[in-house]
């Protein structure tokens, strides 16, 4: 799994946990829908730290929370 794939997966997980759409995430994070589309389409293989920080701020979580994966996710990937 690449870093870009892991970031995409984590963004989807956070959207599901918060019961919001990717579009809503863009709105509350102050980033454009096209930025998220580029992350999801693979045109942007890795999100910048600034973009991840904006996502975290929009969700009221820390960067550490963003980077955390549940134990079940880690074990299922082995």
C-alpha positions, 0 to 999 in steps of 0.5 A: 500500500502506498502513502497516497492509498493510505491517505485516501483510505483514512479520509474515507474512514473518517467520512464514514465515522463522521457520517459526512460526504467527501464534499461536506468534508471539503466544505468544513475543511476549507479545501476545494472539492477538486483537491479531494478529487485529485487525491481520490483519482490518484492524480495527486499521489500524496496529500500535502501536510497542509491539506491533511492539517485542514482536514483535521481542523475541519473534523476537530481532530489532531494530525496524530488522530488522522494517522492512527489506524485501528488495530483491526485495520492494521491486522487485516492488512498483514 
